[in-house]
């Protein structure tokens, strides 16, 4: 990830966030995510049926995504949950 981010956090009704030096920061210029945006982003990156089932049942999923040399961790949190990603 550019800017030295290690984790990508996707949560409905919030802009995408990334962890930079241990702190979650919004991605500059990124819009607030709606349900469809989050679903499309996660299903584009995540193809593991077990992890997709975890998301469906627990409304949250953590996974790694690799695209060339880039391997960020991703956390997606469904709307209506009170958990705040660490």
C-alpha positions in Angstrom: 0.0 0.0 0.0 1.3 3.5 -0.7 1.9 5.8 2.2 3.3 2.9 4.2 0.0 1.5 5.2 -0.1 -2.1 6.5 -3.9 -2.7 6.9 -7.0 -1.7 4.9 -10.2 -1.3 6.9 -13.5 -1.1 5.1 -16.7 -0.2 7.0 -20.0 0.9 5.7 -20.8 4.6 6.2 -17.1 5.4 6.7 -14.3 6.2 4.3 -11.8 3.4 3.7 -9.0 3.6 6.4 -5.5 2.3 6.4 -3.1 1.7 9.3 0.0 3.8 9.0 2.5 3.5 11.8 -0.1 1.9 14.0 -2.7 4.6 13.6 -5.9 4.2 11.4 -6.2 7.1 9.0 -8.7 7.8 6.3 -7.5 7.5 2.7 -7.3 11.0 1.3 -10.0 11.7 -1.3 -11.8 8.4 -0.7 -15.6 8.6 -0.5 -17.7 7.2 2.4 -18.5 3.6 1.6 -22.0 2.4 1.1 -23.1 -1.2 1.5 -22.7 -2.0 -2.2 -19.3 -0.4 -2.3 -18.0 -2.5 0.6 -19.5 -5.7 -0.8 -18.0 -5.1 -4.3 -14.6 -4.3 -2.8 -14.5 -7.4 -0.5 -15.8 -9.8 -3.1 -13.4 -8.5 -5.7 -10.5 -9.3 -3.3 -11.8 -12.3 -1.4 -12.5 -15.6 -3.1 -12.2 -18.0 -0.2 -15.6 -19.5 0.4 -14.8 -20.1 4.1 -13.9 -16.4 4.7 -17.0 -15.3 2.7 -19.1 -17.5 5.0 -17.4 -16.0 8.0 -18.4 -12.5 6.7 -22.0 -13.7 6.1 -22.3 -15.2 9.6 -20.2 -12.8 11.8 -20.5 -9.6 9.7 -16.8 -9.1 9.8 -13.8 -10.8 8.1 -10.0 -10.4 8.2 -7.9 -11.6 5.3 -4.8 -11.0 3.3 -4.8 -9.8 -0.3 -1.9 -10.1 -2.6 -1.4 -8.2 -5.8 2.2 -8.3 -7.0 4.4 -7.2 -4.2 1.6 -5.7 -2.2 0.2 -7.9 0.6 -2.0 -5.8 2.9 -4.3 -7.2 5.5 -8.0 -6.3 5.1 -10.7 -5.9 7.7 -14.3 -5.5 6.7 -17.0 -4.7 9.1 -20.7 -4.8 8.3 -23.1 -2.0 9.2 -25.0 -2.2 12.5 -22.2 -3.8 14.4 -20.6 -2.0 17.4 -17.2 -3.5 17.1 -14.5 -1.0 16.2 -11.5 -2.6 14.4 -8.3 -2.6 16.3 
